[in-house]
Amino acid sequence: MTKFQHGSPSLDDIWSAANRLKGAILDTPCVPSETLSAITGTRLFLKFENLQFTASFKERGALNKLLLTDPAVRARGVCAMSAGNHAQGVAYHARRLGVPATIVMPAGTPLTKIARTRDHGAKVVIEGANLSEALAVAHALAVSEGLTFIHPYDDPAVIAGQGTIALEMLAAVPDLDAIVVPIGGGGLISGIAIAAKLINPAVRIIGVQSETYPSMARALARESEPCADGMTIAEGIAVKSAGELTREIVRELVDELLLVEESAIEAAVALLLSVEKTVAEGAGAVGLAALIAHPGKFVGQRVGTILTGGNIDLRVLASVAMRELVRTGRLMRIQVTMADTPGGLARLATAISEEGANIIDVAHDRMSLALNAKGTVLEVVAEVESAAHGKTLLAGLGTRGFAVSSASL
């Protein structure tokens, strides 16, 4: 393998990291998903890194870096920048080792990640509009306070720690055709690519990014401008500029990069919740999102992907779940114009029930000047089995004489 700038970790470094992390990091399950395999047309294996203590793979690299830092140096304290998962990994293992930790997190970091980082005993500094600005703040703090900086991805020790995932995956499923890996700054895919390609040169390594933050794709295209700010459910990989070391590893060892839309990421989060009964944050679900969005690239293959994290705000998770019901036609909004007389709502509710649908919400509109003064519009949100069932419901309401003025699936 080509030698990389700044000393890329070797396979021996990754095996050493695996031995170093024993007893402190879970060897998480890597198991087949029968239902998702059928949906994606693959033999799909999921690596449940959301089962780590901090619900993220980031513990691996953070702990490996901490353990490789001279004890006298790390005793002065460490500093890190993160939107949450690297922060929690550093904070948790620093506290275990008795090391003071300061974490810089950008504005807009999910509140659950901020709270959990503080719960692990770290000093949290909220500063910077994005990860790049927060990174600059963290570097400055490390210099001014004499702290050891633990980079979230552009560090050989961190990359080696993340690469231990590949050792576990290929021990569990040696004959994988492809490993699909989320990419933010590139530390995870770099470690996995180094280990996997040396253990099984035939395995394809596929990276996945949100279309909103294609930082690694831009880096490989030698585009120097960072990604523009944008909203994404995958904030854990919302990195404006890829790592310097990681981009060279990715350029050499990664077979392909795929981009996925926000809707595909949301669908993947919802699928993992409904099918696997597991919580994955947006960044943790982009591997599955890629299989959904690019099915032709994986059909008939044995594919592994990593559920990299499960730290998602409950409010966002609830919103994703409800939006998926709307997207798949299982929630529909119906407007029915009718006379405002006693029993009207009861008749409508009975009709909806007889069609096998469930009423979730009801609202009256009596004030619209488009209505007769004796009329009302009932807006009903109903749960149905499928989009086809929704059409049957609308037809049934029409047969019963209800004037459906509009409906959306």
C-alpha positions in Angstrom: 0.0 0.0 0.0 1.2 3.5 -0.8 2.7 5.5 2.1 0.6 8.5 2.9 1.5 11.9 4.2 1.8 12.4 8.0 2.0 8.7 8.7 -1.2 6.8 7.9 -1.8 3.9 10.3 -0.9 0.4 9.3 -2.9 -2.8 9.7 -0.6 -3.6 12.7 -1.5 -0.2 14.2 -5.2 -1.2 13.9 -4.6 -4.6 15.5 -2.7 -2.9 18.3 -5.6 -0.6 18.8 -8.0 -3.5 19.0 -5.9 -5.1 21.7 -5.6 -1.7 23.5 -9.4 -1.2 23.5 -10.4 -4.6 24.8 -12.6 -4.5 27.9 -13.5 -0.8 27.3 -15.2 -1.0 23.9 -17.9 -3.4 22.9 -17.4 -5.8 20.0 -20.8 -4.9 18.7 -23.1 -7.3 16.9 -22.7 -7.6 13.1 -25.8 -9.6 12.1 -28.0 -10.1 9.0 -31.3 -8.2 8.7 -33.7 -10.5 6.8 -36.4 -7.8 6.2 -33.9 -5.1 5.1 -32.2 -7.6 2.9 -35.5 -8.3 1.1 -36.2 -4.6 0.8 -32.7 -3.8 -0.6 -32.2 -6.9 -2.7 -29.0 -7.7 -0.9 -27.8 -10.0 1.9 -27.4 -7.1 4.4 -25.4 -7.2 7.6 -25.7 -4.4 10.2 -23.0 -3.4 12.6 -24.7 -2.0 15.6 -22.2 0.7 16.8 -25.2 2.5 18.3 -25.0 0.0 21.1 -21.7 1.4 22.4 -22.0 3.1 25.8 -22.1 6.6 24.3 -24.2 5.2 21.4 -21.5 5.9 18.8 -18.4 4.3 17.2 -16.5 7.5 18.0 -15.4 6.0 21.4 -12.9 3.8 19.5 -10.7 6.5 18.1 -11.1 8.8 21.1 -9.9 6.1 23.5 -7.1 4.9 21.3 -5.8 8.5 21.1 -6.1 9.0 24.9 -4.3 5.7 25.6 -1.5 6.6 23.2 -0.9 10.0 24.7 1.8 10.3 27.4 0.0 10.1 30.8 1.9 13.1 32.1 0.8 15.1 29.0 -2.8 14.1 29.0 -3.1 14.8 32.8 -3.0 18.5 31.9 -6.2 18.0 30.1 -7.5 17.3 26.6 -9.6 19.4 24.2 -11.8 18.3 21.3 -14.3 19.7 18.8 -17.5 17.8 17.9 -21.2 18.0 17.0 -21.7 15.4 19.7 -20.5 11.8 19.2 -16.7 12.5 19.3 -17.4 14.8 22.2 -19.1 12.1 24.2 -16.5 9.6 23.4 -13.7 11.9 24.5 -15.6 13.1 27.6 -16.6 9.6 28.7 -13.2 7.9 28.4 -11.3 11.0 29.7 -13.4 10.8 32.9 -12.7 7.1 33.1 -9.0 7.9 32.9 -9.2 10.9 35.3 -8.3 13.4 32.5 -10.0 16.9 32.4 -11.8 17.4 29.1 -12.9 20.6 27.3 -15.3 20.1 24.3 -16.1 22.8 21.8 -19.5 22.3 20.1 -21.0 24.4 17.3 -24.2 26.3 17.8 -27.1 24.2 16.7 -25.7 20.9 18.1 -28.7 18.7 19.2 -29.5 19.4 22.8 -29.3 15.7 23.7 -25.7 15.6 22.6 -24.8 18.7 24.6 -26.5 17.4 27.7 -24.9 13.9 27.5 -21.4 15.4 26.9 -21.8 17.5 30.1 -23.2 14.4 31.9 -19.9 12.7 31.1 -18.0 15.4 33.1 -16.6 17.6 30.3 -16.5 21.3 30.2 -18.7 22.3 27.2 -18.0 25.4 25.2 -20.7 26.3 22.6 -19.1 28.5 20.0 -18.9 28.6 16.2 -21.6 28.6 13.6 -20.5 25.3 12.1 -17.9 22.5 12.7 -15.1 24.4 10.9 -15.5 27.4 13.1 -15.8 25.3 16.2 -12.6 23.5 15.2 -10.7 26.8 15.0 -12.0 27.7 18.5 -10.9 24.3 19.9 -7.4 24.6 18.4 -7.0 28.1 19.9 -8.2 26.8 23.3 -5.8 23.9 23.2 -2.9 26.2 22.5 -3.8 28.9 25.1 -4.5 26.4 27.9 -1.9 23.8 27.1 -4.3 21.0 26.3 -3.8 18.0 24.1 -6.1 18.3 21.1 -7.9 15.2 20.0 -9.0 15.6 16.4 -12.3 14.0 15.4 -10.9 12.4 12.3 -7.6 13.7 10.9 -5.3 11.8 13.3 -3.6 8.4 12.7 -4.4 7.2 16.3 -8.1 8.1 15.8 -8.2 6.5 12.4 -6.6 3.3 13.8 -9.2 3.1 16.5 -12.1 3.5 14.0 -10.5 0.8 11.8 -11.1 -1.8 14.5 -14.7 -1.9 13.3 -13.5 -3.6 10.1 -11.6 -6.2 12.0 -14.8 -7.2 13.8 -17.0 -7.0 10.7 -14.7 -9.3 8.7 -14.3 -11.7 11.6 -18.1 -12.0 11.7 -18.7 -12.0 7.9 -15.4 -12.8 6.1 -16.9 -12.9 2.6 -18.5 -9.4 2.4 -18.7 -8.0 -1.1 -18.9 -4.5 0.0 -18.8 -2.3 3.2 -20.9 0.9 3.0 -19.6 3.6 5.3 -20.8 7.1 6.3 -18.3 9.9 5.6 -18.0 13.1 7.5 -14.3 14.1 7.8 -13.2 10.6 6.7 -11.7 9.0 9.8 -14.0 6.1 10.0 -13.9 5.1 6.3 -10.1 5.6 6.3 -9.6 3.1 9.2 -12.0 0.7 7.7 -10.5 0.9 4.2 -6.9 0.3 5.5 -7.9 -2.8 7.5 -10.5 -4.3 5.1 -8.4 -3.9 1.9 -5.4 -5.6 3.5 -7.5 -8.4 5.0 -9.7 -8.9 1.9 -8.5 -7.0 -1.1 -11.6 -7.9 -3.0 -14.0 -6.2 -0.7 -15.4 -2.9 -2.1 -15.4 0.1 0.2 -18.2 2.5 -0.6 -18.5 5.9 1.1 -21.7 7.8 1.6 -22.4 11.5 2.2 -25.4 13.7 2.5 -26.0 15.7 -0.7 -26.0 18.8 1.6 -22.4 18.2 2.7 -20.4 16.4 0.0 -17.1 17.5 1.5 -15.1 14.4 0.6 -16.5 14.2 -2.9 -15.4 17.8 -3.4 -12.0 17.1 -1.9 -11.5 14.2 -4.3 -12.5 16.4 -7.2 -9.9 18.9 -5.9 -12.4 21.6 -5.3 -10.9 23.9 -2.6 -14.1 25.7 -1.5 -15.8 24.3 1.6 -19.4 23.2 1.4 -22.0 25.9 2.0 -23.9 25.8 5.3 -27.2 23.8 5.1 -29.7 22.0 7.2 -29.3 18.2 7.4 -30.7 15.5 9.6 -27.2 13.9 9.4 -25.4 16.6 11.4 -22.8 14.1 12.6 -21.3 14.1 9.1 -22.0 17.7 8.3 -18.4 18.5 7.7 -17.6 21.5 5.4 -14.1 20.3 4.5 -12.7 16.8 4.5 -9.6 15.9 6.5 -6.2 16.4 4.8 -4.8 12.9 5.8 -8.2 11.2 5.3 -8.7 12.5 1.8 -5.5 10.9 0.6 -6.4 7.5 2.2 -9.9 7.7 0.6 -8.5 8.6 -2.7 -6.2 5.6 -2.7 -8.4 2.9 -1.1 -12.1 3.8 -1.4 -13.8 2.4 -4.5 -16.7 4.8 -4.8 -18.5 7.7 -3.1 -22.3 8.0 -3.2 -24.5 10.9 -2.2 -28.0 10.6 -0.7 -30.9 13.0 -0.4 -32.4 14.0 3.0 -35.6 12.1 2.2 -33.6 8.9 1.8 -31.8 9.5 5.1 -35.2 10.1 6.8 -36.6 6.9 5.3 -33.6 4.9 6.5 -34.0 6.2 10.1 -37.6 5.3 10.0 -37.0 1.8 8.5 -34.4 1.0 11.2 -36.8 2.1 13.9 -39.8 0.2 12.5 -38.0 -2.9 11.2 -35.0 -3.4 13.4 -36.5 -1.6 16.5 -33.2 0.3 16.8 -32.6 4.1 17.0 -30.1 5.5 14.5 -29.3 9.1 14.1 -29.2 10.6 10.5 -25.5 10.1 10.1 -25.8 6.6 11.4 -28.4 5.6 8.8 -26.8 7.0 5.6 -25.4 3.6 4.8 -28.9 2.1 4.6 -30.0 5.2 2.8 -27.4 4.6 0.1 -28.7 1.0 -0.5 -32.3 2.4 -0.8 -31.2 5.3 -3.1 -28.8 3.3 -5.3 -30.2 -0.2 -5.4 -28.6 -1.2 -8.7 -25.1 -1.0 -7.2 -25.7 -3.6 -4.5 -28.3 -6.1 -5.7 -27.4 -9.7 -5.0 -24.3 -8.8 -3.0 -23.3 -9.5 0.6 -23.2 -6.0 2.0 -22.2 -4.7 5.5 -23.0 -1.2 6.8 -22.4 0.5 10.1 -25.1 2.1 12.2 -22.5 4.6 13.4 -24.6 6.3 16.1 -28.0 6.5 17.8 -27.9 10.0 19.3 -30.9 11.8 17.9 -33.2 14.2 19.6 -36.5 12.6 20.5 -38.4 15.5 18.9 -36.5 14.9 15.6 -37.0 11.2 15.8 -40.8 11.7 16.3 -40.9 14.1 13.4 -39.0 11.7 11.1 -41.4 8.8 12.1 -44.5 10.9 11.4 -43.1 12.3 8.1 -42.4 8.8 7.0 -46.0 7.9 7.5 -47.0 10.8 5.4 -44.4 10.0 2.7 -45.6 6.4 2.4 -49.2 7.4 2.3 -50.1 5.9 5.7 -51.2 9.3 7.1 -53.5 11.5 5.0 -55.2 14.9 5.5 -58.8 15.1 4.3 -61.0 18.2 4.1 -64.8 17.6 4.1 -67.3 20.4 3.6 -70.6 19.8 5.3 -73.5 21.4 7.0 -72.7 22.5 10.6 -75.4 20.5 12.3 -75.5 18.2 15.3 -74.2 14.7 14.5 -72.2 15.7 11.4 -68.8 14.9 12.9 -70.2 11.6 14.4 -71.5 10.5 10.9 -68.1 11.3 9.3 -66.2 9.5 12.1 -68.5 6.4 11.7 -67.9 6.4 7.9 -64.1 6.6 8.3 -64.2 3.8 10.9 -66.3 1.6 8.6 -63.6 2.1 5.9 -61.0 0.7 8.3 -59.1 4.0 8.9 -58.2 5.6 12.2 -58.7 9.3 13.0 -55.6 11.0 14.4 -56.7 14.6 14.6 -59.8 16.7 13.8 -60.2 20.5 13.3 -63.2 22.6 12.4 -63.1 25.7 10.2 -66.3 27.7 10.5 -64.8 31.2 9.7 -63.9 30.9 6.0 -65.8 33.4 3.9 -65.8 30.8 1.1 -68.3 28.8 3.2 -72.0 29.2 3.6 -72.8 30.6 7.0 -74.4 27.3 8.0 -71.4 25.3 6.8 -68.1 24.0 8.1 -65.0 22.4 6.9 -63.8 19.4 8.9 -60.1 18.8 8.4 -59.3 15.2 9.4 -55.9 13.5 9.7 -56.4 9.8 9.2 -54.2 6.8 9.5 -54.6 4.2 6.7 -52.8 1.0 5.8 -51.3 2.3 2.6 -51.7 4.8 -0.1 -54.1 2.4 -1.9 -56.2 2.1 1.2 -56.3 5.9 1.3 -57.8 6.0 -2.2 -60.4 3.4 -1.1 -61.2 5.6 1.9 -61.8 8.7 -0.3 -64.0 6.7 -2.6 -66.0 5.3 0.3 -66.6 8.7 1.7 -67.9 9.9 -1.7 -70.2 7.0 -1.9 -71.7 7.9 1.4 -72.4 11.4 0.2 -69.6 13.3 1.9 -68.1 16.3 -0.1 -64.4 15.8 0.1 -63.0 19.2 -0.9 -59.3 18.2 -0.8 -57.1 15.4 0.3 -53.4 14.9 0.5 -51.3 11.7 1.0 
